[in-house]
Amino acid sequence: VQLQASGGGLVQAGASLKLSCAASGLPFSNYRMGWFRQAPGKEREIVAAIKWNGIITNYADSVKGRFTISRDNAKQTVYLQMNSLKPEDTGVYYCAARPISSYDYRYWGQGTEVTVSS
């Protein structure tokens, strides 16, 4: 199983980025997908999650109205559209896959770094 995250970068506050996570080696449509982030010196937190059928289950309060999670099961890819970025959005963003039957995320990508300058 491989989760390949991409799309991070260095941007100024107010800019947008779109992260992608391409999955392989698993039946993608059987997995809930999530985006997590870890800011320097902080614990990892969930940013957003989406069920196999596209129903969104989570948004962190700090990103509501600015970030949008989506998925394309045919492409086995999950996205995170991030608008109006703030310096506090800086961190390493990880995608993860959780089987429908599980409460735990089983597979994790390698992370893509997002840096938002003020």
C-alpha positions as YAML, in Angstrom:
chain: A
units: angstrom
residues:
- id: 1
  name: VAL
  ca: [0.00, 0.00, 0.00]
- id: 2
  name: GLN
  ca: [1.26, 3.43, -0.87]
- id: 3
  name: LEU
  ca: [-0.17, 6.87, -0.22]
- id: 4
  name: GLN
  ca: [1.68, 9.56, -2.12]
- id: 5
  name: ALA
  ca: [0.93, 13.09, -0.96]
- id: 6
  name: SER
  ca: [1.91, 16.10, -3.03]
- id: 7
  name: GLY
  ca: [1.10, 19.75, -3.56]
- id: 8
  name: GLY
  ca: [2.70, 21.39, -0.57]
- id: 9
  name: GLY
  ca: [4.86, 24.46, -0.79]
- id: 10
  name: LEU
  ca: [5.74, 27.89, 0.49]
- id: 11
  name: VAL
  ca: [3.03, 30.50, 0.05]
- id: 12
  name: GLN
  ca: [2.03, 33.83, 1.51]
- id: 13
  name: ALA
  ca: [-0.91, 34.30, 3.81]
- id: 14
  name: GLY
  ca: [-4.16, 34.47, 1.88]
- id: 15
  name: ALA
  ca: [-2.98, 32.18, -0.88]
- id: 16
  name: SER
  ca: [-4.38, 28.80, -1.89]
- id: 17
  name: LEU
  ca: [-2.91, 25.35, -2.28]
- id: 18
  name: LYS
  ca: [-4.39, 22.06, -3.36]
- id: 19
  name: LEU
  ca: [-2.97, 18.89, -1.88]
- id: 20
  name: SER
  ca: [-3.37, 15.53, -3.57]
- id: 21
  name: CYS
  ca: [-2.90, 12.03, -2.22]
- id: 22
  name: ALA
  ca: [-2.73, 9.18, -4.69]
- id: 23
  name: ALA
  ca: [-3.40, 5.74, -3.26]
- id: 24
  name: SER
  ca: [-2.29, 2.42, -4.63]
- id: 25
  name: GLY
  ca: [-2.34, -1.17, -3.46]
- id: 26
  name: LEU
  ca: [-5.68, -0.98, -1.65]
- id: 27
  name: PRO
  ca: [-9.37, -1.02, -2.56]
- id: 28
  name: PHE
  ca: [-9.68, 2.73, -2.32]
- id: 29
  name: SER
  ca: [-13.46, 2.89, -2.29]
- id: 30
  name: ASN
  ca: [-13.47, 0.71, 0.85]
- id: 31
  name: TYR
  ca: [-11.53, 3.30, 2.82]
- id: 32
  name: ARG
  ca: [-12.33, 6.49, 4.61]
- id: 33
  name: MET
  ca: [-9.62, 9.01, 3.83]
- id: 34
  name: GLY
  ca: [-8.31, 11.70, 6.09]
- id: 35
  name: TRP
  ca: [-5.92, 14.63, 6.03]
- id: 36
  name: PHE
  ca: [-3.90, 15.33, 9.13]
- id: 37
  name: ARG
  ca: [-1.30, 17.93, 9.90]
- id: 38
  name: GLN
  ca: [1.48, 18.39, 12.36]
- id: 39
  name: ALA
  ca: [2.75, 21.85, 13.13]
- id: 40
  name: PRO
  ca: [6.24, 22.34, 14.55]
- id: 41
  name: GLY
  ca: [6.25, 21.47, 18.23]
- id: 42
  name: LYS
  ca: [2.63, 20.36, 18.21]
- id: 43
  name: GLU
  ca: [0.79, 17.07, 18.09]
- id: 44
  name: ARG
  ca: [-0.70, 15.77, 14.90]
- id: 45
  name: GLU
  ca: [-4.33, 16.76, 14.40]
- id: 46
  name: ILE
  ca: [-7.01, 15.76, 11.99]
- id: 47
  name: VAL
  ca: [-7.87, 18.40, 9.41]
- id: 48
  name: ALA
  ca: [-10.62, 16.72, 7.41]
- id: 49
  name: ALA
  ca: [-12.01, 13.29, 6.61]
- id: 50
  name: ILE
  ca: [-14.26, 11.88, 3.94]
- id: 51
  name: LYS
  ca: [-16.14, 8.62, 3.68]
- id: 52
  name: TRP
  ca: [-15.90, 6.23, 0.77]
- id: 53
  name: ASN
  ca: [-19.08, 7.69, -0.73]
- id: 54
  name: GLY
  ca: [-17.96, 11.29, -0.53]
- id: 55
  name: ILE
  ca: [-19.75, 12.20, 2.67]
- id: 56
  name: ILE
  ca: [-17.52, 14.47, 4.69]
- id: 57
  name: THR
  ca: [-17.25, 13.50, 8.31]
- id: 58
  name: ASN
  ca: [-14.80, 15.95, 9.85]
- id: 59
  name: TYR
  ca: [-13.41, 19.39, 9.53]
- id: 60
  name: ALA
  ca: [-11.22, 20.89, 12.21]
- id: 61
  name: ASP
  ca: [-12.85, 24.05, 13.52]
- id: 62
  name: SER
  ca: [-9.79, 26.04, 12.50]
- id: 63
  name: VAL
  ca: [-10.23, 25.19, 8.80]
- id: 64
  name: LYS
  ca: [-14.00, 25.24, 8.39]
- id: 65
  name: GLY
  ca: [-15.04, 27.48, 5.54]
- id: 66
  name: ARG
  ca: [-11.51, 27.59, 4.12]
- id: 67
  name: PHE
  ca: [-10.56, 23.97, 3.37]
- id: 68
  name: THR
  ca: [-12.46, 21.44, 1.30]
- id: 69
  name: ILE
  ca: [-11.79, 17.72, 1.18]
- id: 70
  name: SER
  ca: [-12.87, 15.69, -1.82]
- id: 71
  name: ARG
  ca: [-12.10, 12.37, -3.45]
- id: 72
  name: ASP
  ca: [-12.13, 10.73, -6.84]
- id: 73
  name: ASN
  ca: [-12.55, 6.99, -6.40]
- id: 74
  name: ALA
  ca: [-11.85, 6.32, -10.06]
- id: 75
  name: LYS
  ca: [-8.46, 8.01, -9.72]
- id: 76
  name: GLN
  ca: [-7.91, 6.66, -6.20]
- id: 77
  name: THR
  ca: [-7.05, 10.14, -5.08]
- id: 78
  name: VAL
  ca: [-8.12, 12.38, -2.23]
- id: 79
  name: TYR
  ca: [-7.70, 16.14, -2.33]
- id: 80
  name: LEU
  ca: [-7.52, 18.99, 0.11]
- id: 81
  name: GLN
  ca: [-8.27, 22.41, -1.31]
- id: 82
  name: MET
  ca: [-6.89, 25.02, 1.07]
- id: 83
  name: ASN
  ca: [-7.94, 28.64, 0.63]
- id: 84
  name: SER
  ca: [-7.21, 31.77, 2.61]
- id: 85
  name: LEU
  ca: [-4.17, 30.15, 4.14]
- id: 86
  name: LYS
  ca: [-2.89, 31.48, 7.44]
- id: 87
  name: PRO
  ca: [0.55, 31.19, 9.05]
- id: 88
  name: GLU
  ca: [-0.99, 28.85, 11.61]
- id: 89
  name: ASP
  ca: [-1.76, 26.39, 8.81]
- id: 90
  name: THR
  ca: [1.96, 25.75, 8.50]
- id: 91
  name: GLY
  ca: [2.95, 22.14, 9.04]
- id: 92
  name: VAL
  ca: [3.43, 18.77, 7.47]
- id: 93
  name: TYR
  ca: [0.22, 17.42, 5.97]
- id: 94
  name: TYR
  ca: [-0.38, 13.70, 5.87]
- id: 95
  name: CYS
  ca: [-3.04, 11.67, 4.17]
- id: 96
  name: ALA
  ca: [-4.24, 8.47, 5.76]
- id: 97
  name: ALA
  ca: [-6.57, 5.59, 4.96]
- id: 98
  name: ARG
  ca: [-9.00, 3.97, 7.37]
- id: 99
  name: PRO
  ca: [-10.87, 0.77, 6.54]
- id: 100
  name: ILE
  ca: [-14.64, 1.04, 6.69]
- id: 101
  name: SER
  ca: [-14.70, -1.57, 9.46]
- id: 102
  name: SER
  ca: [-12.06, 0.10, 11.60]
- id: 103
  name: TYR
  ca: [-11.82, 3.07, 13.93]
- id: 104
  name: ASP
  ca: [-8.11, 3.51, 13.21]
- id: 105
  name: TYR
  ca: [-6.26, 4.90, 10.25]
- id: 106
  name: ARG
  ca: [-4.19, 1.99, 8.99]
- id: 107
  name: TYR
  ca: [-2.06, 3.50, 6.25]
- id: 108
  name: TRP
  ca: [-0.22, 6.79, 6.16]
- id: 109
  name: GLY
  ca: [1.47, 8.80, 3.46]
- id: 110
  name: GLN
  ca: [4.87, 10.38, 3.79]
- id: 111
  name: GLY
  ca: [3.63, 13.92, 4.26]
- id: 112
  name: THR
  ca: [3.89, 17.11, 2.26]
- id: 113
  name: GLU
  ca: [5.09, 20.32, 3.83]
- id: 114
  name: VAL
  ca: [3.06, 23.50, 3.80]
- id: 115
  name: THR
  ca: [4.61, 26.77, 4.90]
- id: 116
  name: VAL
  ca: [2.55, 29.93, 5.06]
- id: 117
  name: SER
  ca: [4.43, 33.17, 5.54]
- id: 118
  name: SER
  ca: [2.85, 36.29, 6.99]
...
